[in-house]
Amino acid sequence: MTETGQTNGNRRTMIIAGIGVLAVLLAISGAVAFGMKSPASPDAPSTVDALGAKDAARQGRIDTHTPVIQVCYFHRTMRCPSCEKIEFLAKRAVEEAFASELASGGMQWRSVNIDEPENKHFEDDYRLPFQSIIVSEWREGKETRWKNLEKVWDLLNNDAEFIRYVRDEIRAYTRHL
């Protein structure tokens, strides 16, 4: 190969490398511009277990034989605006429709980052393909059943339908209690 051929090859390599660096920079700036964020508020609980139910029982707010319903939003560290909207609308639905249950300790809301090592197991436990809302029943410190509210992504662009769906699914889930 001639000296000119080597120079052209080096030039092409430099251009390709420059395009790669530019693509990475654009991806990072896009994440910032379009609202990708770290975990929700620092005061949000990071793990889900029956501790909330145990604490409520110790305080005399519920009997240990009384079922506790947990509504959990499972998310990743990096979250897009749609992910944040799902959490916001689901929490709003729970707080508006189940205020007395939340106050009594009979229902709990949790936001859980499944990228944290102590929460990784929830991906397998609940077969989470992506950010999800799980409603689960706890009795005597043990989870007895759970349900994934799978339609939240389909209803994301209709706030009223989304809230109605979450509320109605939780009501149906707790009907037998």
N, C-alpha and C positions, 0 to 999 in steps of 0.2 A: 504494500500500500504506500502511496506517496505521502509526502509530508502534508500536503494540502488535504488529503483524505483523512489523515489523523486529526488534523485541526477541525475539520467538519464534524468528525465523530465526537470529539471533545465538546464542540459547540452544542451538538444535539443533546449530549448527556447533560450539559449545564442547563439547557432550556427545559428538558424534562424534569430535572431536579427542581428548577425554579417553579415550574408549574405545580409540582407536588407540594412544595412549601406554600405556595399561594393557595392551593386547595385547602390545606390544613388551616391556614389563617382565616380563610373565608368561613370554614365550618365553625371555628371558634367564635368569630364575630357574629355569625348567624345565630348561634346558640344564645349569645348574650342579647342580641337584638330581638329575638323572638321569645324571650322569657324563660329559657331553661334555667332552672334554679336548683339550689341544694335543698335538703330536707326542709319540711315545713318549719314551724316555729320550734325553737329549742326546747320549749316547755312541753311539747307534745310527747306522750309516752312512746317509747321505742320498742317495747315488747308487749306481747299479748299472752296472758295466762289468766288463771283464776285468782290472782292476787287481789284484784279489785273486788271480786266477790268475797274473798276471805276477809279483807279489810272491812267491808260493809257488814259482814256477819259479826265480826268482833265488836263493831260499834253498835250492834243491836239494830241496825237498819233493816236487815233481812235475816231470815231463818236459814240455816245451812241447807235445809231440805228444799227451800224455795229455789226454783230455777233462775238463773241469771242469763240474760240475753246480751251477747256482745255483738256490736256492729263494728266491723273493722275495715278500714280502707288500707289496702296493701299497695305500697308504691316503691319506686326506686329512688336513688339519690338524685339523679338528674330527672327533672320533671318538666314537661311541656305545659303550655296553658290549658290544654284539654285535660291533662291529668289533674291539674290544680282545680279545674272547674268541677270535675267529678267529685273530688274531696269536698269542695265547698258546698255543692248542691246536696250531696248525701248527708253531710253533717247538718245542714239546714233542715232537711226533711226529718231527720231523727230528732233534732232539738225542738222543732215545731210540733210534731205529732206525738212525741213520747216524753214530753217535759216531766210529767209526774213520775214516770218509770226511771228516768235518768236521776231525778232528785232522790228517789227512794233507794237507788242502787240496784234495782231490778233489771236495769238496762245500762250498758256502758258503751261509749263511743271510743274508738281507738284509731289512731293513724300510725301505721307501722312501716318502717323503711326496711324492705327485705334485702337490701344490699348490706346491711349491718350483719356482721358474722353471727351474732346471737339470734338473728331472725331468718337466716337463710333457709332453715328447715321448713318454713311456711310455704315456700315454693313447691316442695314435694308434698307436704301435708295436705294442702288444698289444691294441688295441681294448677298452680297459677301460671297461665301463659303470658299474662301482662297485668297491669294494674287492675285490681279487682276489689269489689266490696263483698265481704263474707259476713253472713249472719250465723251465729252459732249459739247453741244452748249449753250451759254449764250447770251441772248438778253435783253438789258435794265436792266441788273442786275438780271435776272431770268433765271434759267436753263430751256431750252425748250425741250431738248431731250438728250438721252445718249445711249451709246453702250458699252458693255463689250467685250473686245477682248479676247475671250475665248480660242483661239488656242495657246496662248503663251506657255502654259505648254507642249503642244504636240510638239512644234517646238524648244524647249529649247536646244536640242543637235545639231541643225543646225543653226549656227549664220546667215548665208546669207538668209536662208528661213525665219527665225524669223524676221530679219530686213525688208525684202521684205513684209512680211505679215503685220507688223505694219504700214509701209509706205503706202501700198496699201489700207488698211482698213481706214486709216485716209483720204487719198485722196478720196476714194469713199464716205466717210461720209460727206466730205466738198464739194463735187461736185456741189450741188445745190446752194451753197452760192454765 
